Amino acid sequence: MPFATKLSEARKALANFRTEHIARRQLSDELASFQTPAERAELEQMLGRHSAEETREIREILNRQDYERQRAGSAIGGRRI
């Protein structure tokens, strides 16, 4: 495969990676707005209508956000207790 073709494919792959990264960040930001128990219950109800494979990425983001909130809540004065 010629170098120019490899370079073009690498550029396309990098552009796709950036686009996917931006989309994941936007999804994460949108999901972060579901904070109250009622909002989370509504979201869980919506997710329950779909398969685990269809909701995998969303559930991973929600789990990470929950972990980060719990971790931040266990810190006092910048130190973990």
VEXZA-715611 format. One record per residue (C-alpha): residue number from 1; residue in three letters; y, z, x. Coordinates in pm, 1 decimal, always signed. Example, Ala and Ser with C-alpha at 12.3 -4.5 7.8 and 13.67 -1.06 7.14 Angstrom:
<dodren num="1" residu="ALA" py="-450.0" pz="+780.0" px="+1230.0"/>
<dodren num="2" residu="SER" py="-106.0" pz="+714.0" px="+1367.0"/>
! end
This chain:
<dodren num="1" residu="MET" py="+0.0" pz="+0.0" px="+0.0"/>
<dodren num="2" residu="PRO" py="+337.3" pz="-96.1" px="+147.2"/>
<dodren num="3" residu="PHE" py="+574.3" pz="+179.8" px="+250.1"/>
<dodren num="4" residu="ALA" py="+841.8" pz="+64.0" px="+3.4"/>
<dodren num="5" residu="THR" py="+593.2" pz="+102.4" px="-283.0"/>
<dodren num="6" residu="LYS" py="+492.3" pz="+451.0" px="-167.3"/>
<dodren num="7" residu="LEU" py="+857.6" pz="+548.6" px="-138.2"/>
<dodren num="8" residu="SER" py="+931.3" pz="+416.2" px="-486.8"/>
<dodren num="9" residu="GLU" py="+636.4" pz="+608.7" px="-632.0"/>
<dodren num="10" residu="ALA" py="+746.5" pz="+926.5" px="-456.3"/>
<dodren num="11" residu="ARG" py="+1095.9" pz="+890.9" px="-600.4"/>
<dodren num="12" residu="LYS" py="+953.8" pz="+839.1" px="-950.3"/>
<dodren num="13" residu="ALA" py="+729.1" pz="+1144.6" px="-912.4"/>
<dodren num="14" residu="LEU" py="+1022.7" pz="+1356.2" px="-798.3"/>
<dodren num="15" residu="ALA" py="+1237.2" pz="+1235.2" px="-1088.1"/>
<dodren num="16" residu="ASN" py="+954.9" pz="+1317.9" px="-1331.7"/>
<dodren num="17" residu="PHE" py="+916.6" pz="+1662.8" px="-1177.8"/>
<dodren num="18" residu="ARG" py="+1288.8" pz="+1729.7" px="-1217.4"/>
<dodren num="19" residu="THR" py="+1285.3" pz="+1611.6" px="-1578.6"/>
<dodren num="20" residu="GLU" py="+986.1" pz="+1833.6" px="-1658.8"/>
<dodren num="21" residu="HIS" py="+1148.6" pz="+2129.6" px="-1483.2"/>
<dodren num="22" residu="ILE" py="+1466.8" pz="+2089.5" px="-1688.0"/>
<dodren num="23" residu="ALA" py="+1263.4" pz="+2063.7" px="-2009.2"/>
<dodren num="24" residu="ARG" py="+1064.1" pz="+2380.1" px="-1923.8"/>
<dodren num="25" residu="ARG" py="+1386.8" pz="+2566.8" px="-1844.2"/>
<dodren num="26" residu="GLN" py="+1541.1" pz="+2461.2" px="-2177.1"/>
<dodren num="27" residu="LEU" py="+1226.8" pz="+2567.5" px="-2365.1"/>
<dodren num="28" residu="SER" py="+1228.1" pz="+2901.3" px="-2183.9"/>
<dodren num="29" residu="ASP" py="+1593.8" pz="+2956.6" px="-2272.0"/>
<dodren num="30" residu="GLU" py="+1528.9" pz="+2874.4" px="-2637.5"/>
<dodren num="31" residu="LEU" py="+1227.5" pz="+3106.3" px="-2653.8"/>
<dodren num="32" residu="ALA" py="+1426.9" pz="+3388.2" px="-2494.3"/>
<dodren num="33" residu="SER" py="+1640.7" pz="+3399.7" px="-2808.2"/>
<dodren num="34" residu="PHE" py="+1339.9" pz="+3530.7" px="-3008.8"/>
<dodren num="35" residu="GLN" py="+1381.4" pz="+3898.8" px="-2921.1"/>
<dodren num="36" residu="THR" py="+1354.7" pz="+4114.0" px="-3230.8"/>
<dodren num="37" residu="PRO" py="+1013.2" pz="+4206.8" px="-3372.2"/>
<dodren num="38" residu="ALA" py="+1086.5" pz="+4002.4" px="-3684.4"/>
<dodren num="39" residu="GLU" py="+1182.7" pz="+3695.4" px="-3481.2"/>
<dodren num="40" residu="ARG" py="+874.6" pz="+3729.0" px="-3262.1"/>
<dodren num="41" residu="ALA" py="+650.0" pz="+3772.9" px="-3569.2"/>
<dodren num="42" residu="GLU" py="+795.0" pz="+3455.5" px="-3719.5"/>
<dodren num="43" residu="LEU" py="+739.0" pz="+3270.6" px="-3393.6"/>
<dodren num="44" residu="GLU" py="+380.5" pz="+3399.9" px="-3370.5"/>
<dodren num="45" residu="GLN" py="+321.4" pz="+3283.0" px="-3725.7"/>
<dodren num="46" residu="MET" py="+441.8" pz="+2933.6" px="-3634.9"/>
<dodren num="47" residu="LEU" py="+230.9" pz="+2928.6" px="-3319.5"/>
<dodren num="48" residu="GLY" py="-73.3" pz="+3042.4" px="-3516.7"/>
<dodren num="49" residu="ARG" py="-69.9" pz="+2711.7" px="-3702.3"/>
<dodren num="50" residu="HIS" py="-154.9" pz="+2526.6" px="-3382.4"/>
<dodren num="51" residu="SER" py="-439.3" pz="+2529.6" px="-3132.5"/>
<dodren num="52" residu="ALA" py="-439.9" pz="+2736.1" px="-2815.9"/>
<dodren num="53" residu="GLU" py="-410.9" pz="+2417.0" px="-2610.8"/>
<dodren num="54" residu="GLU" py="-105.3" pz="+2303.4" px="-2807.7"/>
<dodren num="55" residu="THR" py="+70.0" pz="+2638.4" px="-2762.4"/>
<dodren num="56" residu="ARG" py="-46.5" pz="+2722.7" px="-2408.8"/>
<dodren num="57" residu="GLU" py="+284.3" pz="+2652.5" px="-2235.3"/>
<dodren num="58" residu="ILE" py="+487.1" pz="+2839.2" px="-2497.9"/>
<dodren num="59" residu="ARG" py="+257.0" pz="+3142.4" px="-2484.8"/>
<dodren num="60" residu="GLU" py="+272.3" pz="+3146.4" px="-2103.9"/>
<dodren num="61" residu="ILE" py="+652.1" pz="+3148.8" px="-2118.4"/>
<dodren num="62" residu="LEU" py="+655.7" pz="+3423.9" px="-2382.4"/>
<dodren num="63" residu="ASN" py="+411.6" pz="+3636.5" px="-2182.6"/>
<dodren num="64" residu="ARG" py="+622.3" pz="+3596.9" px="-1868.9"/>
<dodren num="65" residu="GLN" py="+938.1" pz="+3688.9" px="-2059.3"/>
<dodren num="66" residu="ASP" py="+768.0" pz="+3995.7" px="-2210.4"/>
<dodren num="67" residu="TYR" py="+651.9" pz="+4104.6" px="-1865.6"/>
<dodren num="68" residu="GLU" py="+1001.7" pz="+4059.9" px="-1720.9"/>
<dodren num="69" residu="ARG" py="+1158.4" pz="+4259.8" px="-2006.7"/>
<dodren num="70" residu="GLN" py="+906.9" pz="+4542.3" px="-1963.4"/>
<dodren num="71" residu="ARG" py="+957.3" pz="+4544.1" px="-1588.7"/>
<dodren num="72" residu="ALA" py="+1335.1" pz="+4552.6" px="-1626.2"/>
<dodren num="73" residu="GLY" py="+1302.7" pz="+4835.4" px="-1879.4"/>
<dodren num="74" residu="SER" py="+1102.8" pz="+5047.6" px="-1637.3"/>
<dodren num="75" residu="ALA" py="+1371.0" pz="+5034.2" px="-1366.2"/>
<dodren num="76" residu="ILE" py="+1629.3" pz="+5308.4" px="-1335.2"/>
<dodren num="77" residu="GLY" py="+1923.3" pz="+5259.9" px="-1105.6"/>
<dodren num="78" residu="GLY" py="+1766.7" pz="+4946.2" px="-965.8"/>
<dodren num="79" residu="ARG" py="+1449.2" pz="+5135.0" px="-871.6"/>
<dodren num="80" residu="ARG" py="+1118.3" pz="+5114.2" px="-1046.9"/>
<dodren num="81" residu="ILE" py="+980.9" pz="+5438.8" px="-1180.5"/>
! end
